[in-house]
Amino acid sequence: MSVLEPLVDAVKNMTSKQTTVEYPESRESLPDTFRGMLRLDMSTCISCAACERICPNKTITMVEVLTYRGSKDMPMVGHERCLFCALCEEVCPPKCLTLTKNYEDFEVIDKRLLMKRPEELE
């Protein structure tokens, strides 16, 4: 290995085309099958807990939430353990729990911030 090889490599890298995406200015297009953050429509949730029972990773737990009609149990999701299998979406009778194309909320410093209460899923 000669002394000039690293310099030649450095010049090649400086003149080559950029390969990374300039996020967030430009974003990659997502495929139709992409599954991102869960979204909850609190107004249609019937507190059946079907999503909690079907979840293979036990990442959904029912918590008490105060609504304008009183308190009721709604799903709290731990996205740090979610498999994004969409079983919760399929089993939900009123279809209030859906997977979105949102991936920006995964950018967190502390993984505890991925635990979303029902109010945060709206």
C-alpha positions in Angstrom: 0.0 0.0 0.0 1.5 3.3 -1.1 1.2 6.6 0.7 -0.9 8.0 -2.2 -3.7 5.4 -2.1 -5.6 7.0 0.7 -5.4 10.4 -0.9 -6.6 9.0 -4.2 -9.5 7.3 -2.4 -10.4 10.5 -0.6 -10.5 12.5 -3.9 -12.7 9.8 -5.5 -15.1 9.9 -2.6 -15.3 13.7 -2.7 -16.2 13.7 -6.4 -18.6 10.7 -6.5 -22.3 11.1 -6.4 -24.0 11.4 -3.0 -25.7 8.2 -1.9 -27.5 9.3 1.3 -31.0 10.9 1.4 -31.1 14.5 2.7 -33.7 13.9 5.4 -36.0 15.7 6.1 -35.7 17.9 3.0 -36.2 14.9 0.7 -37.9 11.7 1.7 -37.9 8.3 0.2 -41.2 7.1 -1.2 -42.8 4.4 0.9 -44.2 1.1 -0.5 -47.9 0.5 -0.2 -47.2 -2.3 2.3 -45.4 0.0 4.7 -46.8 -0.1 8.3 -45.9 2.8 10.6 -47.3 4.2 13.8 -50.7 3.1 15.1 -53.5 5.6 15.1 -56.5 5.4 17.4 -59.9 7.0 16.8 -61.0 7.5 20.5 -64.5 8.5 19.5 -65.3 5.1 18.0 -63.3 2.8 20.4 -65.7 0.5 22.2 -63.2 -0.7 24.8 -63.5 -4.4 23.7 -59.8 -5.1 24.3 -59.7 -7.4 21.3 -56.4 -5.7 20.2 -54.9 -6.4 23.6 -55.8 -10.1 23.4 -54.6 -10.7 19.8 -51.2 -8.9 20.1 -48.5 -11.5 19.9 -45.9 -9.3 21.6 -48.3 -8.1 24.4 -47.4 -4.5 23.4 -51.0 -3.3 23.8 -52.4 -2.8 27.2 -55.8 -1.2 28.1 -55.6 1.9 30.3 -58.3 4.0 31.8 -59.0 7.3 29.9 -61.3 10.1 30.9 -63.6 11.1 28.0 -66.5 13.5 27.8 -68.8 10.6 28.5 -66.8 9.4 31.6 -64.0 7.0 31.9 -63.4 4.0 29.7 -60.5 1.6 28.9 -58.6 2.3 25.7 -55.4 0.8 24.2 -51.9 2.1 25.1 -49.3 0.9 22.6 -45.6 0.3 23.2 -44.2 0.9 19.7 -40.7 -0.2 20.9 -41.9 -3.9 20.9 -44.5 -3.7 18.1 -44.1 -6.2 15.3 -46.4 -4.1 13.0 -48.2 -7.3 12.1 -51.6 -5.5 11.8 -53.4 -8.1 13.8 -54.8 -5.4 16.1 -56.1 -3.5 13.1 -57.8 -6.6 11.6 -59.5 -7.7 14.8 -60.8 -4.3 15.8 -64.6 -4.4 15.4 -65.2 -0.6 14.9 -61.9 -0.2 12.9 -60.7 2.5 15.3 -57.1 1.2 15.4 -55.2 1.6 12.2 -51.6 1.5 11.0 -50.4 4.7 9.3 -47.5 5.6 7.0 -46.0 7.8 9.8 -42.5 6.9 10.7 -41.2 10.3 11.9 -42.4 9.7 15.5 -39.9 6.8 15.8 -37.1 9.4 16.0 -36.6 9.4 19.8 -33.7 9.6 22.2 -35.3 7.5 24.9 -37.3 4.4 23.9 -39.8 5.1 26.7 -41.1 7.9 24.5 -42.4 5.1 22.1 -45.0 4.1 24.7 -48.0 6.0 23.5 -51.1 6.6 25.6 -54.5 6.7 23.8 -54.5 10.5 23.7 -51.2 10.5 21.9 -52.4 8.0 19.3 -55.0 10.3 17.9 
